Amino acid sequence: MQYAYCLSDKKVWEALEFSQLKEIELDEKRNNLFCTECNALAWFRKESRNGHPAHFCAHHEPDCQLKAEYVVVDADKGDASEEVDQIQSSGDIIVHLDKEQGGDIDITSSTEIPGGGSWQQGRTHVIRGNDRFSNQEFTLKRILYRLVQSPDFRHSRGRITFFRKKNEIYIDGKVCDVTRAFSEMTATDDDQTKFYWGPITSAARTMRDGKIWLNSSPQYQSVSVVIFEDIADAFLKAFNISDLDELTGAHVLVSGKCMYSGKNKAKPIIWCGALHQIVIRRYRAAYLQPAG
């Protein structure tokens, strides 16, 4: 898209003009963008190294006249091509976190969440028998895809179990209870470890401590996901990210301790300290092809 509406200044911006804003102003405004036609969440992409011009994108409503076709970037191909049914609540799902793109699940981290607590916390207990192997096995990528595409899945009361390793349960419960959309987070999620998901409208890395911040818009509670510095470089490598701007418009599914901060504890921050607890789904407009 060439134009997008910014809620913070109530102005319609042209992409090139928007790209010429001072960095601090651009970073504030890019979390408040909407499609000028359907008012759907929009995001801004700077001019890329491949020569793609600065432009806006949006997760448009189905009947929007500005709707464009978006494709998943090459590194994330897979579940994107399958037809998603409106999943009912029947059938249990298991996810083996020790098979995710994080490597060794037994890593020891000294990283502490500000205010106390460790990223490793969860509803951990051990079960016996073969229950781990008798149900549908999903990946985090597939869970995220179905959360984005299927309202029935988001509200499912079917059981989902995330295993840390072997028979050790990390999180277990109804899909609707142990996963939470950014837009539906409330104060009851404070100090809770769940799988949180939603869109990213900006990303940055703090120079002082090396943490990566994935930020959502006020429409999505201004949630921030913090990638701890000790896995930040591994995170970029695992998801083939050369520029944090590539993450704008992506969906993220992440497990970590949620802590509310800021004035009146109004801002949710999710602290992530392990690669096997996060997955990213990036998009680009189908008409934007890599140069060369």
ABEGO torsion letter per residue (X at the ends): XABBBBAAAGBBBBAAAAAABBAAAAAAAAAABBBAAAGBBBBBBBBBAAGBBBBBBBBBBAABAABBBBBBBAAABEAAABBBBBBBABEBBBBBAAABAAEBAABBBABBBBGEEBAABBBBBBBBEAAAAABBBBBAAAAAAAAAABAAAAABABBBBBBABEABBABBEBAAAABBBAAABBAAABGBBBBBBEBBABBBBBAAAGBBBBBBBAAAGGBBBBBBAAAAAAAAAAAGBABAAAABGBBBBBBBBBBBBEBGGABBBBBBABAAABBBBBBBBAABBBBX
